[in-house]
């Protein structure tokens, strides 16, 4: 489907399952976003029909976007929220310190975790006097990836 056809069928804000990068039938571990479109579809510079969705910073090719009925979208949203809460409880029970690498290649390790919010305070591995929240590191360094855990 091209961008014109998509726009003729669907309004901005339509509920969708979007797959940034790959579809699950191609890569079983592919991430699914339960989201809505935030722009009209358009043709990218590469010629692919694309659309922007809530919760993703880049466009997604229409071949990686499935429009779904509102009730199916709501059910998926609730299931994702329940799974996230369950995962958060598992993470909170895991008392090991997380080890991270940021978008600039610097290493970080957990110092403390706020039990109410889950916010992590990190210390630089090469500069332990450098203290920042995980969100601050993500924003400053363009990302933060967990690479391990230790006691």
N, C-alpha and C positions, 0 to 999 in steps of 0.2 A: 504494500500500500504506500502510495506517495503522500507527501505532506498535504496537498490539496484535498485528497480523498479523506484523510484522517480528520482534517479541520471541518469538512462538510458533515462528517458523522458525529463528531464529538466536540463539546465545549471545553474551554480551559477549566480545569478543576475536576475533570472526570476521574473516578477512582481507577487505579491501575496497579498491577504488579509489574515492577520494573527490575531488570536484571543488568546492572552495570557490569561491563566486561564480558560476561558470558552467560548463556542460558544453562539451566541445570541439566538439560538433556545432553549438553556438550561437556560440561564440567559439573559433576554432581555436587561439589562443594560451593557452587556459585551462590552468591548472596542475592536474596530477593528483598526488594523494598516494597512495602505495602504503603502506597503513597498516592498522590494526585498530580496531574499535570499542572504546571504553573505558567506555561506559555502555549501559544499555538505551535503546531508542528511547522518546521521549515526545512529547507534543503541546506545541508552543511556545505562548506567549501569543497569537501571531498565528493559531494554529490549525493550523499546518503540523506534520507529523510530522518529528522531527529526532533526530539522534544525535551524540554527541561522539566524535571519533576521536583517536588518538595523533598528536601533531605539529601539532595545530590548536587554537587557543585558544578558538574559538567553535563552536557547534553547526553541523551541516550538514544541510540538508533531505534527507530520504530519496530525493527525486527526483534528488539529486546524489551518491548512494552506490550503487555496484555491488558486490554480494557476489561474490567470485571463489574458485575452488578454490585450495587451498593451493599446489599445484605452479605454477599460473599466477602467484600472488602472489609466490612465491619467485623465479621467473624474472624478473618485472618488477622486483623488489627488486635483484637482481643487475645487471640492465641499467641501472637508475638509478644504482647505485653506480659502475659502469664509466663511465657518462656523466659523473658528477660528478668522477671522477678525471681524465678527459680534459679536462674544462672547467677544472679546477684547474691542470693542466699548462699549458694555453693562457694562463690568467690569470697564472701565475707567469712565463711568458716575456714577457708584456707589461710592459715596464719603465716605462710612463708612470705618473705620479701620478694617483690617483683624486681626484675632487672630489665631495663629498657635501653633502646638506642633511639636517639632523636633523628630528625630529618637532616641534621648537619653532621651526623656520625658520632656525636658525643654520647657517652654512657651515663645512665642514671640508675639509682636504687631507691626503693621506698624507705622513708623514715617513719612516717606515721600515716594512719588512715582514719579519717573521721568516721566513727561508727554510724552516725545518722545519715550523712550525705554520701559516704563512700569516697569523698575527695581525698586524693593522695598527695602527700608532701614528699618531694623527691630531693635527693642530694646528688650533685655531680660526682661521678666516679673519679675522674681525673682532678677535679677541684671540689673536695667534699664541703668546702665553705660556701659553695654556690647552692642555695636552697630555693626551690620554686615549686609551685603546685603543678600537677600534671597538665592542667589546662593552660597554664602560662608557658610551659615548655612546648606543648603542641602548637600554640599560637606563634611563639618566637621562632621555633625551629622547623615549622612546616610539617610536623608529625611526630608521633611517639609510638613505637612498636615494642610490645613486650617480647623479650627474647629468652627469658628464663626465670626461674624461681630458686631461691635458696633459703636456708634457715639462718 
